[in-house]
């Protein structure tokens, strides 16, 4: 979840590191820190809270490194911020991951060490310190890293001989090189996009050593490997990453959705898509794997594949994969979905399914990510950089691709393209100032006063209800729950009180009458019904009209859910792009 960044042979390393951390802050923004090597020791600056427009007060140095933290062990304090130093202050570390056996390692320490934090990371630096007299710095780090349990990436520095050691198992880490032969390390590709000429994502079980600006690649067993860096241009998005005049990245990214959907419709018959369609047609069964919004896209995928292609696919949350893994066979196929392509709860199942001999495919937004490198076939979402922690355009891109795949497998690709174009037009209307003023603005004050609210849908609209509730929780901090309309009678309706807002997604499909009947049941118990549909109904206390796009109507419905959450969060003064306690890329279990 955390972000780590380092640079060697730069005139002012601290500036480069701080700028890199600002681009990595989506990975965690509980605290941040930067250190530089100076006179065989380290100058360190670290603070709790977001980086924002912060500047540093560090001296000039040619080697620097830093960290932006999502707290796991220890509270959000200056002391728990990285980097962490050993007792001599000549060795330093930044770390992304969780050391599952840190308590055991701490008990194994024989000397008395001064601990300045509550983190698992600091234990590792003292393990390295204690064993340094027995071996070289590089070998000591290698042996210490081998003792770790869990998924981790580290950068460890020696100030005495100006040596950097990088190692990883699970958590992402990328090596970059500038045109001036300066070396960089980062937790993602995007932060290297403006400075690195060539890159090399480290694979699990690899270690890189940088000394005197000479780089060597090894396995964690100590075997030397040939290091080849690839030209970076093909992996980096050429799109400019700024707010473009919008108040928040989320607002900008919502407004980019029509363009994203149009591009997917127009490029629906690209080579990777047609290859995947051919494979799905011949697969016995399949499984979608995703987490968060990507899991809700997976649920939509199960309905779309059944409807269009009569294909029986299941969806599983990546973190619950092992509960269903015994039933998987090599004749099945998998489609793993992740915006970042680094979500560890999706990457780990993908690795396991590959070992089982399954065909593993991926939908990712970041080419060059772990999942894209692992998959047999990868379809890029082509949503462009998504900066806001809460997903909007990446989620609608996922579902748009699933519509293309399902229609191509079961009918004709042109049908899916046609309904996506209808969805695009509908969303364009929803994003106009006129729609906000007439329909959204009147309902926002009601929602902003709530502590609880509910969303219901049936069929394609059930994942829509789940996703819309998630958005309200993520950015407005309002307790919201999504339910299948038919589940009301099985317990949920006990929560309805007079005045409770309930959003009902009622597309003009076979489920319309049933979900309106569910809305009536809520209204009879005092709930305030907010109807999202192409058809008005007397059951709706508040009606938000949405243009019909046939089976793709769930896309504009999802956008209405995004808009309701966004404007409610704005009214409540929330931090829209960086909601509390969250991170964009989840790389810990």
Buried (B, 14 or more C-beta within 10 A) or exposed (E): BBBBBBBBBBEBBBBBBBBBBBBBBBBBBBBBBBBBBBEEBBBBBBBBEBBEEBEBEBEEBBBBBBBBBBBBBBEBBEBBBBBBBBBEEBBBBBBBBBBBBBEEBBEEBEEEBEBEBEBBBBBBBBBBBBBBEEEEBBBBBBBBBBBBEBBBBBBBBBBEEBBBBBBBBBBBBBBBBBEEEBBBBBBBBBBBBEBBBBBBBBBBBBBBBBBEEEBEBBEBEEEEEEEEBEEBEEBBBEEEBEBEEBEBBBBBBBBBBBBBBBBBBEEBEBEEBEBBBEBBEEBEBBBBBBBBBBBBBBBBBBBBBBBBBEBEBBBBBBBBBEEBBEEBEEEBBBBBBBBBBBBBBBBBBBBBBBEBEBBBBBBBBBBBBBBBBBBBBBBBBBBBBBBBBBBBBBBBBBBBBBBBBBBBBBEEBEBBBBBBBBBBBBBBBBBEEEBBEEBBEEBBEBBBEBEEBBBBBBBBBBBBBBBBBBBBBBBBBBEBBBBBBBBBEEEBBEBBEEEBBBBBBBBBBEBBEBBBEBBBBBBEBEBBBBBBBBBEBEBBBBBBBBBBBBBBBBBBBBBBBBBBBBBBBBBBEBBBBBBEEBBBBBBBB
